[in-house]
Amino acid sequence: MSRLGTLGARLYRGEVGYDFVGKRKIWYGISILITITAIVGLAVRGLNMGIEFKGGAVFTVEKASSISVTQAQEAAQEASGHPAIVQKLGNGSMRIQVSEVDGAKAGSVAKAIADDLKVDPKGISDEVVGPSWGEQIANKAWIGLGVFMFLVVIYLAIAFEWRMALAALIALIHDLTITVGVYALVGFEVTPGTVIGLLTILGYSLYDTVVVFDSLKEGTADITKQTRWTYSEIANRSINGTLVRSINTTVVALLPVAGLLFIGGGFLGAGMLNDISLSLFVGLAAGAYSSIFIATPLVADLKEREPQMKALRKRVLAKRAAAAAKGESLDDDSAAEGAHDEAPKATTTGGVVGQRDRGRGRPSPGKRR
């Protein structure tokens, strides 16, 4: 078995682990800082909306390998009187976008561009896009986003509980805000491809979160019938138990998306694929982060406020204090703990949770009780 596989097995059995839940205030602070940066970038720079949303004309110049982007940009701006966005495509052609150009002006602008660039006017095709089409796309995207989030909250509330549904919703908003903020900060153009990418990351963002929630639901069944572990400790074990799986699935998903973004978009001029890949790349990374550092710790915070969980924490701490005063090990007190006796007890040492698997009899790498 590989080292990563061995680590994953030890994390799953609770032999080692990291105290994610115990350090949740650090993760909350990092997320708040990143979110504020994204919101400020969105407010100051705004989104660079594509021509599909604000209307204009798109000119495609065939056999434009000898024409520089600067030359085409200057020619288009001089011919139309408006700023132009130029992108070289992988087949040697060039795409020129000019806003606020309607169908009546498109022909004359195309001819002026051809004359300036000294190319055959027949080698330039034009397409006029009205702003109403982009508005329809945006409205449908908002409707789709609202319906998706509503159904997600309802499903998670039924399958798990409302606290988990609320935490997943906050994590989703967190991921979307960061992704949109990155678009504003880097100045990438927002196109229908961007909208597709944003809607796609919603499912990816929830995937790891639901996996951890399922493990947490199983681990906290009849939790009040034992006095060995608090809810937060079991939540932390659920994160550690699925950590390697989350990392593996995220890396495998990010690699092809990175190929689209850096190779397809950066070198081949992949057009819409570039728009989709950026939103997917940022959204996948943010989703993996939020599922580990935001969603589950937030659930633990909400659950620990319940009277039952508060009472459980007091019983657990009191039992540990009594055992420590007598110099006894809690591992020796095994008969009456119920189904949760097979779960490991977390003890924090330097931020790393050392745990003991009683079923296998393996000692903790940390402090022995």
Secondary structure, DSSP 4 states (H G I P E B T S, - for coil): --HHHHHHHHHHHTSS-B-TTTTHHHHHHHHHHHHHHHHHHHHHT--EE-HHHH-EEEEEESS-TTS-HHHHHHHHHHHHSS-EEEEE-TTS-EEEEEET--HHHHHHHHHHHHHHHT--GGGEEEEEE-HHHHHHHHHHHHHHHHHHHHHHHHHHHHHT-HHHHHHHHHHHHHHHHHHHHHHHHHTPEE-HHHHHHHHHHHHHHHHHHHHHHHHHHHHTTTGGG-SS--HHHHHHHHHHHTHHHHHHHHHHHHHHHHIIIIIIITTS--THHHHHHHHHHHHHHHHHHHIIIIIHHHHHHHHTTSHHHHHHHHHHHHHHHHHHHHT--GGG--TT-GGGGGSPPPEEETTEEE--BTTTTBPPSS---
